């Protein structure tokens, strides 16, 4: 439904995680019997949670531990891990930098050339640790980096930019042929492409042969895209729209493309709502940056922050609260929904009567902008639980 925002100009109402709530149905299920496994292009994941390709979140050790827990971590192929032989020294500089210095420092650090040898090495190190290896590249490097990923034995290849479209126009360079890359890797490595937030854009990306589509522009905790560029769509509406494109494409082609909601999820409740909106998996950063294993040691910064011309990110301090296993699988030692994310998802699915992720995508959603504050006077006054 659209509303007039001025003379002859309409705008559609869109919804974020804090504006909706999930409604239990007639049946409930033992949470232990709920299946939270996911699949991307035929590749199976025990958990439907993917760690975002940010230097403050994922390095080799983190990716290995994420794999042990059953999830997937994506390594930034153009980050510190592939520019420096000893990334720990660089990370210490970023973590200790003053807030007013960090943007310039990152711009200087990321001027160091990417070393393809290091990219191959990192992939092999993750594989040697027994985990699935996934890397992310921006579109202009996707062609050459996909070859490296294939040769090094990567299991997933992500192509990411702030806004990704099939119909990219430029008079200065040839646009990336996503279809060619997907065809080259078909049957070898699933290709995930993003980001987008609309039905038409998602459908166009699916038609290139992508195994998954990333949904989300600007919702991340460290991202400033919405402030700098003024664009984005709240994640619930964006996920619903892109999931509708997935369902249409499946009916049309018989090929299922995974929808991965990327960013904006602060608590386990947000993750539950993303699946209810239609996600097959979720990609999160700040929630996992709080782990003892994260390379940022409680600090998290956006992928577009080091941009030399228009930085669109900031360094945020999220703190270190628990091990990665505790954050994902529990037991939780806090009451705010930031730990035991998978346990919370299972309890929600059981309460909603959803046996698996596909059934979770069908639960009832209501518009409820006051749902988090209703009856929480004492929590808010004492800054406890949901009142923090």
Buried (B, 14 or more C-beta within 10 A) or exposed (E): EEEEEEEEEEEEEBBBBBBBBBEEEEEEBEBEEBBBEBBBBEBEBBBBBBBBBBBBBBBBBBBBBBBEBBBBBBBBBBBBBBBBEEBEEBBEBBBEBEEEEBBEBBBEBBEEEBEBEBBBBBBBBBBEBEBBBBBBBBBBBBBEBBBBBBEBBBBBBBBBBBBBBBEBEEEEEEEBBBEBBBEBBEEEBBBBBBBBBBBBBBBBBBBBBBBBBBBBBBBBBBBBBBEBBEEBBBBBBBBBBBBBBBBBBEEEEEEBBBBBBBBBBBBBBBBBBBBBBBBBBBBBBBBBBBBBBBBBBBBBBBBBBBBEEEBBBBBBEBEBBBBBBBBBBBEBEEEBBBBBBBBBBBBBBBBBBBBEBEBBBEBEBEEBEEBBEEEBEEBBEEEEBBBE
